Amino acid sequence: MDDHADVFEDVRRGMIPAHIYNDQEIFELEKERLFSRAWMFVAHESEIPQPGDYVVRRVLDDSFIVARDEQGSVHAHFNMCLHRGMQVCRAEMGNASHFRCPYHGWSYRNDGRIVGLPFHQDAYGGEAGFRRKGQRLLPAPRLDSYNGLVFVSMDPEAPALRDYLGDFTFYLDYYTRQSPSGIELRGPQRWRVKANWKIGAENFAGDMYHTPQTHTSVVEIGLFREPKAEKRKDGCTYWAGRGGGTTYKLPPGSLEERLRYVGYPDEMIERMKRSWSAEQLRVVGQDGFMISAASAFPNLSLVHNWPRVADSEAVLPFISLRQWQPVGRDETEVLSWFAVDAEAPEEFKKLSYKAYLMCFGSTGMFEQDDVENWVSLTNTAAGSMARRLRLNSRMGILADDTEVVPALTPEQFAGPGTARTGYGEYNQRAMLNEWADHLAAPARSATATHVGGPVPEPSRDPNTVVNGA
């Protein structure tokens, strides 16, 4: 594999080699050095609320059973039988106390421990030939959660999830902790697009510049109360930790008035006031910014928006989570969830879901606009001329790297990280710089796990999330 140092250098100065969006060697590097060590979202605890509940999710080519055991702990098991490698679970979701391999009948508890092995004595001579005690489905190397969001990392030496996300958790709370009960998810909807996975993640991280062009029709039909898409430049972009996003600028008013403007009822506003920190409340109530789209590196994105719900001035907010799951260098599986405060009124949940489907479901108006661009970009990046082209991603900075518009001061924006008003590509550059850092660092070799020899009984599997921790 070629040395890509020149590619990473170009990326770091904001001149993006076009072929990175459709190149097999780059994709192989991503698998080896990025997805082998980053934290990857796999589920939310509301998807598996009861003992025995499970979902099956992928991290590239690896299938995991994310299950809640009988004691309430959450596990992520590699979906492969210890015997001959058959997938243990072939349903996408369900409830089971045990998983039984359909090939030879080996069975496992939902905490991963092996409990059944047909003809154990006849085939293996019992425990002398194959010791069942302590054997279990291979756990994900690391498992952790934040606000009920469950992540895995393929790197056993990965930092704690909270440390990995850093100050981005400040903003993640707006989407995932509007009350003490957190959120509940519906979905995911799943579809595939012939586009590179990075494009969507970058777009959601901070591309306010495309709205007046790509989404002209959405603005013209009056879906949003804001009169012109150009108003996006009055909001700001922010980057903190391993994530960043965009905001809208709210009209003058108190915290309560601004949250009502977005469409939240008073009972939800009261819970937000008790759930968010003083600084989080100040970003909305005093600074006047409301979070919109965002991305957490590498491939988890979030949306918060408030379209009109009828032929009136009334709007209805919705939240969506989505993952850009790479299938290949030029194909992405999109997993899209509707998210809502678990304590929200039932009528609010119902209408909010409709707003989500209208905008960002699989046939949503925004979705159709965006995908057309992303597919075109990916196709064009495959040609030989793309290797000669450096895409200009330096919006917001001058030739000498000074900023066109200075960053907001702490008095103007109470959130952590760096925030800026106006159009710029700071967030896209930050995300691609993180990408370049991962790809430039050789991956550590995986540790082999041997099955069948003496294995001590663990006191507790460290790769579990215990009772929603």
HELIX and SHEET records of a PDB file:
HELIX    1   1 ALA A    5  ARG A   12  1                                   8    
HELIX    2   2 ALA A   18  TYR A   21  5                                   4    
HELIX    3   3 GLN A   24  LEU A   29  1                                   6    
HELIX    4   4 GLU A   30  LEU A   34  3                                   5    
HELIX    5   5 GLU A   45  GLU A   47  5                                   3    
HELIX    6   6 HIS A  120  TYR A  124  1                                   5    
HELIX    7   7 GLY A  126  ALA A  128  5                                   3    
HELIX    8   8 LEU A  161  LEU A  165  1                                   5    
HELIX    9   9 PHE A  168  THR A  176  1                                   9    
HELIX   10  10 TRP A  197  GLY A  206  1                                  10    
HELIX   11  11 THR A  211  THR A  214  1                                   4    
HELIX   12  12 THR A  216  GLU A  220  1                                   5    
HELIX   13  13 ALA A  229  ASP A  234  5                                   6    
HELIX   14  14 LEU A  255  VAL A  262  1                                   8    
HELIX   15  15 ASP A  266  SER A  275  1                                  10    
HELIX   16  16 ALA A  278  GLY A  285  1                                   8    
HELIX   17  17 GLU A  346  PHE A  360  1                                  15    
HELIX   18  18 MET A  365  THR A  380  1                                  16    
HELIX   19  19 MET A  385  ARG A  388  5                                   4    
HELIX   20  20 TYR A  426  ALA A  440  1                                  15    
SHEET    1   A 2 MET A  15  PRO A  17  0                                        
SHEET    2   A 2 ARG A 390  ASN A 392 -1                                        
SHEET    1   B 3 TRP A  39  HIS A  44  0                                        
SHEET    2   B 3 LEU A 149  SER A 153 -1                                        
SHEET    3   B 3 ARG A 142  TYR A 146 -1                                        
SHEET    1   C 5 MET A  93  ASN A  95  0                                        
SHEET    2   C 5 ASP A  53  VAL A  59 -1                                        
SHEET    3   C 5 ASP A  62  ARG A  68 -1                                        
SHEET    4   C 5 VAL A  74  PHE A  78 -1                                        
SHEET    5   C 5 THR A 464  VAL A 465 -1                                        
SHEET    1   D 3 HIS A  98  ARG A 100  0                                        
SHEET    2   D 3 SER A 107  ARG A 109 -1                                        
SHEET    3   D 3 ILE A 114  GLY A 116 -1                                        
SHEET    1   E 8 ILE A 183  VAL A 193  0                                        
SHEET    2   E 8 GLU A 331  ASP A 341 -1                                        
SHEET    3   E 8 PHE A 318  GLY A 328 -1                                        
SHEET    4   E 8 LEU A 300  ASN A 305 -1                                        
SHEET    5   E 8 PHE A 289  ALA A 296 -1                                        
SHEET    6   E 8 GLY A 243  LYS A 249 -1                                        
SHEET    7   E 8 CYS A 236  ALA A 240 -1                                        
SHEET    8   E 8 THR A 418  THR A 421 -1                                        
END                                                                             
